[in-house]
């Protein structure tokens, strides 16, 4: 393997082309690949974008290596936002075309929708000027797997019960058929420790005053403009991995995935092409977990 830009007790961050480094990752060694590659946006971003027409061909070599390095029960979660056709108020189909192609390799386990209520009203021409569209506020996170039965446990991502559910557990519920024809059994009132979450994740992305930002500004380093909120990788790492398994992000940006994986005691590898973003991501790790004994290190 190439030399990492920095390491912690749980992971390694690389300043490299992801395609080059993925070739060096051992087969079937990674429990979860979680990433948000550059989207095919109309406007160019500082981190680079690929045109929608070329996106599938560009991404396919990464997909082949991701499939190879995943454990048989492993998962690949891809955050891929949509875009609009240049000069029109109609949508590009590039992400759906890519997913259909990826399903030649992977199974589509489930799609998740990340609703960011704080998104700006875009595309501005049709939303705020012509007023013929509403703002884009949802990204699709595609959960892909190598098998039809990937490792997953929704008990790790339960949400607190609502007041009405607490009242039902306290007062009981008469088992009967509802008007919708669903049958509610006596097991419905069993306390399982929390509610199973839906596949709609409502997570605002408004962090404009955190330690990463302060430290990057102090060091004179550029701030990555498209950072994951911590809650997104936390949900999928808890849901799809176990402690001491390996999580990899090939388009790491400011390395939120690695930072969260470390907090959850998962091993991690991050890869980022932009050296300034790698340097900035290092500032997230002010303190690190002590390095585990070699005998504790998971093979994957």
Backbone bond lengths (Angstrom), bond angles and torsions (degrees), N, CA, C in turn:
res aa  C-N    CA-C-N  psi(-1)  N-CA   C-N-CA  omega(-1)  CA-C   N-CA-C  phi
1 X - - - 1.460 - - 1.526 109.62 -
2 X 1.327 115.61 149.12 1.450 120.92 173.49 1.523 109.70 -62.80
3 X 1.318 116.58 161.26 1.458 120.66 178.55 1.527 109.50 -73.08
4 X 1.331 117.80 132.25 1.474 119.34 178.27 1.510 111.34 -71.44
5 X 1.329 114.93 153.75 1.462 120.52 174.93 1.518 110.14 -69.65
6 X 1.320 116.87 -36.03 1.457 121.59 173.62 1.519 108.85 -160.21
7 X 1.314 115.32 159.96 1.458 121.59 178.26 1.511 109.26 -132.83
8 X 1.325 115.31 159.48 1.463 122.37 172.62 1.527 106.67 -129.38
9 X 1.316 115.35 -171.33 1.451 118.47 177.44 1.511 113.62 -65.78
10 X 1.336 116.94 -19.60 1.459 120.22 -174.23 1.522 114.34 -121.05
11 X 1.320 118.24 -13.13 1.453 116.42 -174.03 1.506 114.66 -157.08
12 X 1.354 113.30 178.31 1.454 122.03 -178.93 1.516 109.34 -137.14
13 X 1.330 115.33 135.40 1.461 121.55 177.68 1.518 108.47 -110.67
14 X 1.330 116.47 132.97 1.457 122.15 -176.69 1.521 110.82 -117.70
15 X 1.328 115.27 136.18 1.459 122.39 169.75 1.524 105.49 -95.05
16 X 1.321 116.58 97.80 1.463 119.98 -172.19 1.512 110.27 -163.20
17 X 1.318 115.57 165.25 1.455 122.02 168.11 1.519 107.24 -74.24
18 X 1.322 117.47 123.64 1.463 120.97 -174.89 1.525 111.80 -58.41
19 X 1.325 117.20 -36.88 1.455 119.53 -178.15 1.525 110.81 -64.53
20 X 1.325 117.36 -38.05 1.466 120.17 177.66 1.528 110.84 -66.27
21 X 1.317 116.79 -44.49 1.461 119.68 -174.87 1.528 112.07 -74.96
22 X 1.327 117.01 -34.39 1.471 119.05 178.92 1.521 111.34 -59.10
23 X 1.311 117.11 -31.38 1.467 120.18 179.13 1.523 111.84 -62.07
24 X 1.336 116.92 -24.45 1.457 121.43 -176.80 1.527 113.20 -93.19
25 X 1.319 117.94 -8.55 1.464 120.85 -179.82 1.525 108.61 -76.22
26 X 1.333 119.01 131.44 1.470 120.74 179.97 1.524 112.18 -61.45
27 X 1.308 116.07 146.97 1.462 121.20 178.23 1.523 110.74 -64.25
28 X 1.328 115.69 145.32 1.464 123.92 175.54 1.521 112.72 52.39
29 X 1.333 116.30 44.63 1.463 120.57 -177.73 1.520 113.46 -115.67
30 X 1.332 118.19 -9.41 1.466 122.06 -171.55 1.528 109.68 -113.32
31 X 1.324 116.67 131.51 1.467 120.49 179.45 1.520 112.16 -81.64
32 X 1.342 117.12 -33.48 1.467 120.86 -176.38 1.515 109.62 -148.98
33 X 1.326 115.86 127.37 1.461 122.12 165.86 1.521 106.28 -104.12
34 X 1.308 115.44 118.23 1.465 122.29 -177.79 1.519 107.32 -126.79
35 X 1.326 116.91 119.41 1.456 117.74 -173.43 1.516 111.62 -155.66
36 X 1.330 114.20 161.90 1.456 123.12 174.41 1.524 106.92 -132.77
37 X 1.330 118.04 92.31 1.465 120.05 -178.82 1.518 110.51 -72.14
38 X 1.324 117.72 167.87 1.478 119.28 174.58 1.526 110.35 -56.50
39 X 1.325 116.35 131.13 1.466 120.45 178.61 1.532 109.75 -79.50
40 X 1.310 115.73 163.14 1.466 121.12 176.13 1.529 109.19 -86.18
41 X 1.316 116.83 66.62 1.458 121.89 -175.76 1.525 111.33 -82.94
42 X 1.319 115.48 156.42 1.464 119.59 177.88 1.520 111.04 -69.50
43 X 1.322 116.75 -37.80 1.457 120.73 179.07 1.526 110.24 -93.93
44 X 1.326 115.79 135.79 1.448 120.81 179.14 1.527 110.27 -71.53
45 X 1.334 114.94 136.79 1.456 121.26 175.84 1.531 109.00 -104.95
46 X 1.332 114.99 164.28 1.461 119.60 -178.55 1.522 112.16 -63.44
47 X 1.334 117.25 -28.39 1.462 120.44 -178.18 1.521 112.58 -86.09
48 X 1.340 118.87 -0.40 1.466 120.99 176.16 1.513 112.30 93.84
49 X 1.316 115.68 144.59 1.461 122.32 178.07 1.517 109.37 -138.68
50 X 1.319 115.02 153.44 1.458 122.21 176.62 1.522 107.57 -110.31
51 X 1.330 116.93 140.15 1.463 120.26 178.54 1.520 110.76 -62.39
52 X 1.334 115.23 147.56 1.461 120.60 -178.24 1.530 111.82 -58.07
53 X 1.332 117.12 -39.11 1.463 120.52 -177.39 1.525 112.46 -65.76
54 X 1.312 116.59 -23.62 1.471 121.15 -177.06 1.524 112.52 -104.61
55 X 1.321 117.27 -0.85 1.459 120.25 -167.11 1.527 112.54 -64.40
56 X 1.324 117.72 -45.61 1.452 120.45 -177.86 1.512 113.03 -60.06
57 X 1.332 116.39 -45.31 1.462 120.29 179.17 1.517 110.90 -65.23
58 X 1.341 116.51 -38.62 1.464 119.54 179.44 1.518 111.68 -65.03
59 X 1.328 117.72 -41.27 1.459 120.52 -173.16 1.522 113.22 -81.69
60 X 1.317 118.61 -23.80 1.468 120.85 -171.28 1.528 113.95 -56.41
61 X 1.346 121.48 -44.30 1.475 119.20 178.50 1.527 112.97 -60.23
62 X 1.342 117.48 -35.36 1.467 119.38 175.69 1.530 109.97 -63.61
63 X 1.331 116.34 -42.54 1.457 120.66 -178.08 1.525 111.60 -61.23
64 X 1.315 117.04 -40.85 1.468 119.96 -179.37 1.522 111.02 -62.47
65 X 1.314 117.30 -41.63 1.470 119.53 178.97 1.522 111.22 -71.76
66 X 1.331 117.47 -37.27 1.460 119.91 177.32 1.518 110.36 -60.56
67 X 1.322 116.75 -42.51 1.462 120.23 177.36 1.532 110.60 -60.80
68 X 1.306 116.40 -42.52 1.469 120.24 -177.62 1.517 112.29 -65.32
69 X 1.329 118.27 -41.66 1.466 119.98 -173.38 1.520 113.20 -82.38
70 X 1.336 118.17 -14.59 1.458 119.73 179.32 1.519 111.41 -70.46
71 X 1.315 115.60 142.30 1.461 120.33 170.40 1.524 109.34 -63.09
72 X 1.332 118.31 158.86 1.471 119.77 -178.54 1.523 113.18 -55.18
73 X 1.337 117.89 -33.87 1.469 121.34 179.97 1.528 111.88 -98.86
74 X 1.334 116.62 11.34 1.452 121.05 -174.03 1.518 113.51 -78.62
75 X 1.346 115.30 171.29 1.462 122.36 -175.77 1.513 110.78 -131.65
76 X 1.317 113.83 154.13 1.464 123.57 176.03 1.522 106.97 -126.19
77 X 1.341 116.86 115.09 1.463 121.91 178.97 1.519 107.86 -109.74
78 X 1.327 115.24 121.14 1.459 122.45 -173.99 1.524 109.64 -117.93
79 X 1.325 116.15 115.27 1.465 121.37 173.61 1.522 107.30 -87.76
80 X 1.332 115.95 115.84 1.458 119.37 -175.40 1.523 109.38 -140.38
81 X 1.316 115.44 103.59 1.452 120.33 -179.92 1.515 112.08 -77.39
82 X 1.316 115.44 159.00 1.447 120.78 179.17 1.517 112.08 -84.86
83 X 1.317 115.96 176.70 1.452 121.20 176.89 1.520 109.06 -148.55
84 X 1.320 115.11 171.70 1.457 122.55 -178.30 1.520 109.26 -110.04
85 X 1.311 116.37 148.83 1.462 120.42 176.64 1.526 109.45 -67.59
86 X 1.311 114.83 138.74 1.450 120.42 -177.86 1.528 111.20 -58.07
87 X 1.337 115.32 127.71 1.447 121.02 175.58 1.513 115.41 77.94
88 X 1.338 117.75 7.61 1.457 120.70 -179.76 1.525 109.68 -135.35
89 X 1.300 115.42 168.59 1.458 121.42 174.80 1.514 111.60 -102.43
90 X 1.317 117.62 29.96 1.467 121.90 179.16 1.518 109.92 -116.41
91 X 1.319 114.80 157.97 1.452 121.34 -170.98 1.524 112.95 -88.04
92 X 1.339 114.69 146.78 1.455 121.26 168.93 1.533 108.87 -80.20
93 X 1.308 115.93 148.41 1.462 121.59 178.15 1.527 112.01 -101.82
94 X 1.332 117.29 15.88 1.466 119.10 -170.40 1.525 113.09 -59.46
95 X 1.366 117.57 -39.36 1.465 118.33 -176.47 1.523 111.75 -70.95
96 X 1.348 117.62 -32.40 1.463 119.81 177.47 1.528 111.02 -72.35
97 X 1.320 115.94 -36.75 1.466 119.92 175.94 1.525 110.42 -63.20
98 X 1.348 116.05 -40.06 1.459 119.29 178.51 1.518 111.26 -66.16
99 X 1.335 117.82 -44.32 1.458 120.42 -178.21 1.533 110.77 -63.06
100 X 1.321 117.37 -41.84 1.463 119.70 177.00 1.525 110.96 -59.52
101 X 1.318 116.13 -38.99 1.462 118.95 178.29 1.526 111.31 -70.51
102 X 1.338 117.24 -41.10 1.462 120.22 178.75 1.517 111.73 -61.00
103 X 1.332 116.50 -29.29 1.469 119.53 -178.91 1.524 112.87 -74.99
104 X 1.317 117.07 0.75 1.464 119.52 166.14 1.524 110.17 -71.73
105 X 1.351 115.89 -27.32 1.462 121.58 178.17 1.522 111.47 -100.22
106 X 1.327 116.07 -47.95 1.456 122.51 -169.99 1.523 111.62 -103.90
107 X 1.324 114.51 163.97 1.458 122.12 165.39 1.526 107.79 -91.95
108 X 1.314 117.04 144.00 1.463 120.94 171.61 1.521 107.52 -86.78
109 X 1.336 116.16 102.31 1.462 120.44 -177.70 1.525 110.65 -72.65
110 X 1.328 116.39 -46.72 1.468 120.54 179.82 1.521 107.96 -174.81
111 X 1.328 116.26 149.09 1.449 119.69 173.05 1.527 109.10 -102.68
112 X 1.330 115.60 142.19 1.458 122.63 176.85 1.522 108.40 -117.08
113 X 1.323 115.04 152.78 1.458 120.98 -179.18 1.525 108.54 -121.29
114 X 1.317 114.69 117.37 1.450 120.56 178.61 1.520 107.99 -94.83
115 X 1.329 115.20 107.94 1.461 122.13 179.21 1.515 108.79 -94.20
116 X 1.305 115.59 117.16 1.462 122.27 178.71 1.525 108.55 -107.96
117 X 1.329 119.14 96.24 1.473 120.98 -176.02 1.511 113.71 -64.99
118 X 1.326 118.30 -13.38 1.462 120.73 -177.67 1.522 113.24 -94.73
119 X 1.338 118.18 6.55 1.461 119.69 -179.90 1.521 111.23 -63.96
120 X 1.317 114.97 145.76 1.454 120.50 177.59 1.528 110.59 -71.50
121 X 1.339 118.01 156.42 1.465 120.69 -178.17 1.532 111.98 -75.44
122 X 1.311 115.79 92.92 1.461 121.56 177.70 1.529 109.05 -125.61
123 X 1.355 116.37 155.72 1.466 129.91 -2.28 1.525 111.25 -72.41
124 X 1.324 115.77 128.77 1.469 121.19 -170.43 1.525 112.87 -58.52
125 X 1.347 117.53 -38.14 1.460 119.53 -176.05 1.520 112.14 -58.72
126 X 1.355 116.34 -38.53 1.462 119.65 -176.54 1.529 112.79 -97.48
127 X 1.334 116.75 -22.28 1.468 119.47 -177.62 1.524 111.60 -89.38
128 X 1.332 117.55 -49.02 1.464 120.26 -173.14 1.520 113.91 -103.63
129 X 1.329 118.15 -16.30 1.467 120.16 -179.26 1.535 110.67 -104.38
130 X 1.327 116.22 -62.97 1.462 119.03 -179.95 1.523 112.74 -79.08
131 X 1.349 116.01 -22.67 1.470 122.26 177.28 1.534 112.75 61.83
132 X 1.321 116.62 35.11 1.468 120.53 -179.18 1.519 113.28 -108.21
133 X 1.330 117.63 1.03 1.456 122.04 175.99 1.529 108.47 -136.36
134 X 1.342 115.57 165.02 1.462 119.79 170.41 1.525 107.72 -104.73
135 X 1.321 116.87 165.17 1.469 119.26 -173.01 1.521 112.06 -72.00
136 X 1.312 114.40 147.26 1.462 121.88 173.06 1.523 108.96 -74.87
137 X 1.322 117.98 123.96 1.465 119.57 -178.99 1.525 112.57 -137.18
138 X 1.336 117.78 11.80 1.461 120.94 -175.62 1.529 109.76 -131.71
139 X 1.323 116.09 132.58 1.462 122.96 167.28 1.521 108.55 -107.88
140 X 1.313 116.57 144.89 1.464 120.12 174.05 1.518 109.15 -94.35
141 X 1.328 115.49 131.18 1.457 122.29 173.98 1.520 106.89 -109.23
142 X 1.317 116.22 113.85 1.456 122.30 -174.49 1.521 109.45 -92.89
143 X 1.330 116.17 118.39 1.470 120.97 176.99 1.525 107.42 -95.29
144 X 1.332 115.26 111.33 1.454 123.30 -179.35 1.522 109.11 -112.66
145 X 1.313 116.80 152.91 1.463 120.39 -177.09 1.520 110.78 -144.28
146 X 1.343 115.98 159.33 1.461 121.09 178.38 1.524 111.77 -81.95
147 X 1.322 115.85 -22.31 1.459 121.51 -178.12 1.521 109.47 -128.49
148 X 1.324 115.86 162.18 1.462 119.43 176.81 1.520 111.78 -72.61
149 X 1.331 117.43 -12.69 1.466 121.66 -179.29 1.523 110.41 -127.14
150 X 1.327 118.18 68.69 1.464 120.44 -178.88 1.523 111.83 -71.10
151 X 1.315 115.40 159.96 1.460 121.13 174.83 1.520 109.58 -62.77
152 X 1.323 116.95 125.37 1.462 122.18 179.08 1.519 108.26 -166.26
153 X 1.327 116.25 149.42 1.466 120.77 179.30 1.528 108.57 -151.56
154 X 1.342 116.32 102.60 1.472 118.76 -176.67 1.522 112.67 -71.49
155 X 1.330 118.39 -9.15 1.463 120.65 174.95 1.525 111.34 -67.70
156 X 1.322 116.58 -18.02 1.463 120.30 179.64 1.524 112.68 -82.89
157 X 1.336 117.38 -8.08 1.468 120.55 -177.45 1.528 111.32 -129.65
158 X 1.329 116.99 28.35 1.460 120.50 179.35 1.528 110.96 -63.76
159 X 1.332 115.25 149.70 1.454 121.81 177.60 1.523 109.42 -106.29
160 X 1.318 117.99 156.69 1.471 119.60 176.28 1.526 110.69 -59.33
161 X 1.321 116.39 142.76 1.463 120.88 176.74 1.527 110.56 -64.18
162 X 1.322 115.56 149.84 1.459 121.25 174.20 1.529 109.53 -74.18
163 X 1.324 116.00 168.49 1.464 120.22 177.43 1.520 111.32 -61.10
164 X 1.341 116.68 -39.56 1.461 119.36 -178.55 1.522 110.88 -67.03
165 X 1.344 117.47 -35.17 1.458 119.87 178.35 1.525 110.38 -69.71
166 X 1.319 117.38 -39.79 1.466 119.86 175.95 1.536 110.15 -60.64
167 X 1.326 117.28 -39.69 1.459 120.47 178.84 1.527 110.25 -66.58
168 X 1.332 117.11 -39.74 1.467 120.61 178.07 1.527 110.74 -62.61
169 X 1.339 116.49 -43.45 1.461 119.93 179.74 1.530 110.90 -64.66
170 X 1.330 115.14 -34.65 1.464 119.87 -177.50 1.527 112.07 -77.10
171 X 1.327 116.88 -41.59 1.457 121.24 -171.96 1.525 113.61 -100.85
172 X 1.314 116.71 -15.13 1.457 119.00 179.61 1.520 112.18 92.44
173 X 1.340 115.37 169.75 1.462 121.59 -177.98 1.520 108.03 -147.76
174 X 1.300 116.47 133.08 1.460 120.73 179.15 1.531 109.68 -78.60
175 X 1.308 115.36 120.61 1.467 119.74 179.37 1.522 109.87 -64.38
176 X 1.332 117.09 125.50 1.461 121.08 -178.02 1.522 109.70 -165.38
177 X 1.317 115.17 173.83 1.452 121.24 176.37 1.531 109.37 -91.87
178 X 1.322 116.12 130.04 1.449 121.20 -179.16 1.533 110.14 -82.91
179 X 1.342 117.95 164.42 1.468 120.27 178.34 1.522 113.52 -56.32
180 X 1.342 116.81 -25.78 1.466 120.35 178.70 1.522 112.33 -76.80
181 X 1.353 116.77 -1.24 1.471 124.49 -178.28 1.525 113.11 80.29
182 X 1.345 117.53 4.46 1.460 119.63 174.39 1.525 109.05 -79.55
183 X 1.314 116.00 136.96 1.460 121.13 177.60 1.524 109.70 -93.14
184 X 1.325 116.24 126.06 1.458 121.97 177.77 1.517 108.19 -99.85
185 X 1.318 115.69 113.07 1.461 120.54 -176.13 1.524 110.17 -88.98
186 X 1.346 117.53 168.07 1.473 120.25 176.57 1.519 112.95 -60.72
187 X 1.353 117.80 -22.35 1.463 120.36 -179.44 1.524 111.77 -68.81
188 X 1.325 116.98 -15.27 1.451 121.34 -178.04 1.526 111.24 -62.82
189 X 1.313 117.72 -26.31 1.467 120.54 -177.17 1.528 112.42 -92.07
190 X 1.312 117.28 10.12 1.461 120.28 178.38 1.527 109.66 -75.87
191 X 1.312 116.33 134.56 1.462 121.66 179.76 1.523 108.82 -83.39
192 X 1.334 116.76 109.68 1.462 122.27 -179.76 1.525 112.62 -100.09
193 X 1.324 116.54 10.67 1.457 119.84 176.58 1.509 114.56 90.99
194 X 1.309 117.92 -3.95 1.455 121.03 179.49 1.511 110.95 161.68
195 X 1.313 115.28 173.19 1.467 121.50 -177.84 1.523 110.30 -93.24
196 X 1.323 115.64 142.63 1.466 120.58 175.69 1.528 108.18 -70.61
197 X 1.325 118.40 128.12 1.466 119.68 -176.64 1.523 111.62 -73.90
198 X 1.320 117.43 155.39 1.458 120.76 173.60 1.523 110.19 -81.90
199 X 1.318 116.01 176.26 1.466 119.32 177.07 1.526 112.32 -89.25
200 X 1.326 116.53 16.75 1.462 122.43 170.26 1.524 107.90 -106.36
201 X 1.325 116.83 114.35 1.452 122.24 -178.51 1.524 108.36 -104.62
202 X 1.314 116.63 109.03 1.457 120.65 178.94 1.516 108.59 -92.26
203 X 1.326 115.77 104.01 1.460 121.43 -175.59 1.525 108.68 -135.21
204 X 1.335 118.92 106.94 1.467 119.86 174.90 1.526 110.66 -63.13
205 X 1.312 116.02 147.28 1.465 120.41 177.96 1.518 108.40 -120.88
206 X 1.331 115.20 71.70 1.466 120.91 -173.13 1.526 112.67 -119.37
207 X 1.327 117.85 17.10 1.466 119.65 -177.79 1.530 109.95 -67.38
208 X 1.307 116.45 105.07 1.458 121.21 179.69 1.524 111.69 -121.39
209 X 1.331 116.13 10.56 1.459 119.50 -175.82 1.520 109.13 -154.07
210 X 1.342 115.91 67.53 1.457 118.83 179.16 1.529 109.67 -125.55
211 X 1.324 115.28 179.09 1.458 120.72 -174.22 1.524 112.00 -62.89
212 X 1.350 116.67 -39.40 1.467 120.30 179.22 1.524 110.67 -59.28
213 X 1.332 117.35 -45.81 1.457 120.95 -179.21 1.524 111.47 -63.98
214 X 1.330 116.70 -45.33 1.461 120.52 -179.47 1.526 111.03 -60.20
215 X 1.315 116.21 -45.13 1.465 120.07 -175.12 1.529 111.24 -71.32
216 X 1.340 117.19 -37.25 1.468 119.55 176.86 1.527 110.77 -63.42
217 X 1.334 116.25 -43.81 1.466 119.82 179.73 1.533 110.80 -62.91
218 X 1.322 115.98 -41.89 1.459 119.96 179.85 1.523 111.57 -65.00
219 X 1.334 116.89 -32.59 1.458 121.28 -179.01 1.528 112.49 -88.93
220 X 1.328 117.29 -3.68 1.455 120.27 -178.60 1.516 113.58 70.74
221 X 1.324 116.90 29.61 1.457 121.57 -178.73 1.523 110.41 -104.27
222 X 1.335 118.09 145.78 1.467 120.19 179.07 1.523 110.89 -67.99
223 X 1.306 115.79 145.45 1.460 122.47 178.59 1.518 108.65 -93.16
224 X 1.308 116.84 131.10 1.463 119.57 179.76 1.528 108.82 -64.26
225 X 1.343 117.65 129.74 1.461 119.58 -172.87 1.523 115.03 -82.73
226 X 1.329 118.71 -6.77 1.471 120.23 -175.82 1.522 109.56 -132.64
227 X 1.325 115.64 68.27 1.457 120.64 -175.54 1.531 110.99 -90.15
228 X 1.334 116.02 140.47 1.455 120.58 169.72 1.527 110.19 -62.65
229 X 1.326 119.98 137.52 1.468 119.38 161.63 1.520 108.39 -68.63
230 X 1.306 117.51 147.02 1.465 120.82 -174.07 1.521 112.46 -55.80
231 X 1.322 117.32 -32.27 1.466 120.82 -173.59 1.525 112.96 -65.63
232 X 1.331 118.68 -26.38 1.467 119.98 -178.13 1.524 111.32 -69.55
233 X 1.342 120.50 -57.88 1.463 117.93 176.82 1.523 113.22 -63.47
234 X 1.333 117.29 -31.57 1.467 118.42 179.41 1.523 111.01 -60.91
235 X 1.321 117.32 -42.74 1.460 120.95 -179.94 1.524 110.67 -59.06
236 X 1.311 117.71 -50.60 1.462 120.42 -173.75 1.524 112.29 -74.84
237 X 1.315 118.05 -33.89 1.467 119.69 177.50 1.523 110.07 -66.31
238 X 1.332 117.24 -42.90 1.467 119.82 176.51 1.525 111.55 -64.08
239 X 1.310 116.16 -42.97 1.466 123.15 -173.83 1.533 112.06 -69.88
240 X 1.331 117.33 -39.84 1.467 120.81 -165.86 1.521 114.77 -113.54
241 X 1.322 118.49 -0.72 1.464 119.74 179.38 1.522 110.61 -135.46
242 X 1.327 113.73 168.59 1.454 121.71 173.84 1.520 108.73 -117.35
243 X 1.350 117.65 158.79 1.460 119.34 178.42 1.521 112.25 -52.50
244 X 1.324 115.29 141.83 1.462 125.63 177.43 1.531 113.87 73.77
245 X 1.308 117.49 7.56 1.454 119.21 168.79 1.531 108.98 -85.47
246 X 1.339 115.51 169.14 1.459 120.65 -172.13 1.523 111.54 -102.26
247 X 1.332 115.40 131.07 1.467 123.69 177.01 1.521 108.03 -115.65
248 X 1.325 117.40 137.03 1.464 121.43 -177.58 1.522 110.83 -130.07
249 X 1.339 116.09 137.98 1.460 122.40 175.09 1.527 108.14 -126.25
250 X 1.345 118.39 108.05 1.467 120.55 -176.81 1.525 114.28 -81.00
251 X 1.327 118.17 -12.00 1.462 122.19 175.34 1.528 107.07 -126.51
252 X 1.324 115.93 69.52 1.463 121.41 -160.67 1.517 114.05 -75.71
253 X 1.326 119.37 -23.56 1.463 119.40 -178.21 1.516 111.62 57.85
254 X 1.326 117.23 -119.12 1.464 121.33 178.88 1.522 112.84 -90.02
255 X 1.317 116.47 10.83 1.476 123.91 172.12 1.526 113.72 63.16
256 X 1.320 116.19 43.29 1.460 119.87 173.51 1.524 110.09 -64.83
257 X 1.339 117.05 -38.31 1.469 120.58 -179.44 1.523 110.82 -59.84
258 X 1.331 117.54 -47.53 1.459 120.40 179.09 1.512 112.42 -64.42
259 X 1.319 116.48 -39.13 1.464 121.28 179.99 1.527 110.88 -62.11
260 X 1.337 116.76 -45.34 1.462 120.58 179.73 1.523 110.38 -69.36
261 X 1.337 117.26 -41.59 1.467 120.33 178.76 1.525 110.29 -57.30
262 X 1.317 116.84 -41.87 1.464 120.29 -179.93 1.532 110.95 -63.59
263 X 1.326 116.88 -42.66 1.454 120.08 178.96 1.529 111.22 -61.74
264 X 1.339 116.56 -30.65 1.462 121.70 -178.28 1.528 112.11 -94.74
265 X 1.325 117.26 9.42 1.462 123.38 177.14 1.525 112.16 60.39
266 X 1.333 114.46 47.05 1.457 122.23 168.65 1.526 107.70 -113.07
267 X 1.326 116.19 145.67 1.451 119.23 171.56 1.519 108.87 -72.35
268 X 1.321 116.69 151.92 1.456 119.04 -177.37 1.516 111.49 -146.35
269 X 1.331 114.69 153.77 1.457 123.83 170.80 1.515 106.85 -133.54
270 X 1.330 117.12 130.49 1.458 121.33 175.73 1.523 108.78 -122.45
271 X 1.340 114.71 145.23 1.465 121.28 179.83 1.528 107.55 -131.37
272 X 1.319 116.31 130.08 1.457 120.77 -179.88 1.523 109.16 -144.04
273 X 1.334 115.85 134.37 1.458 121.62 -175.72 1.526 112.35 -78.33
274 X 1.327 117.53 -30.72 1.457 121.90 -175.72 1.533 109.98 -87.34
275 X 1.333 116.55 116.80 1.460 120.48 -176.25 1.509 113.92 -64.45
276 X 1.345 117.77 -33.95 1.461 119.88 178.40 1.522 111.25 -66.07
277 X 1.337 117.28 -38.43 1.460 119.83 178.27 1.529 110.77 -67.34
278 X 1.334 116.35 -35.95 1.475 119.73 176.66 1.524 109.69 -63.47
279 X 1.331 116.33 -45.52 1.469 119.95 179.59 1.520 110.88 -61.84
280 X 1.328 116.78 -40.36 1.455 119.31 178.33 1.511 112.52 -66.94
281 X 1.324 116.85 -38.19 1.466 119.94 -178.66 1.520 111.44 -64.52
282 X 1.319 116.27 -29.62 1.468 119.94 178.91 1.528 111.14 -60.41
283 X 1.328 116.60 -29.07 1.467 120.74 -177.76 1.521 112.38 -70.22
284 X 1.328 117.62 -14.79 1.470 120.04 175.74 1.523 112.04 -65.41
285 X 1.332 116.01 -27.14 1.460 120.71 -169.93 1.528 109.74 -100.90
286 X 1.320 115.15 70.82 1.460 119.29 178.70 1.517 111.36 -66.61
287 X 1.313 115.42 -41.95 1.458 121.28 174.52 1.512 107.18 -127.13
288 X 1.294 116.64 149.45 1.450 121.33 -177.71 1.512 110.18 -127.85
289 X 1.309 114.83 156.32 1.451 120.92 175.74 1.518 109.11 -71.13
290 X 1.352 119.86 138.33 1.446 120.72 177.43 1.533 112.02 -53.72
291 X 1.310 116.05 143.90 1.456 120.28 -178.26 1.519 110.35 -62.66
292 X 1.343 118.43 127.33 1.463 120.49 178.69 1.520 110.77 -65.69
293 X 1.308 115.17 155.88 1.458 119.78 175.72 1.525 109.62 -61.67
294 X 1.355 117.72 146.74 1.464 120.14 -177.80 1.513 113.31 -54.03
295 X 1.342 117.27 -34.45 1.473 120.53 -178.64 1.519 111.98 -66.40
296 X 1.358 116.75 -19.67 1.458 120.83 -178.13 1.524 112.47 -86.83
297 X 1.323 117.55 -15.54 1.453 121.17 -171.56 1.520 109.96 -67.10
298 X 1.323 115.74 128.12 1.459 120.45 179.88 1.520 109.24 -76.24
299 X 1.330 115.55 145.77 1.458 120.17 176.32 1.507 110.20 -71.00
300 X 1.317 118.00 -22.45 1.452 120.17 -179.21 1.463 111.56 -158.58
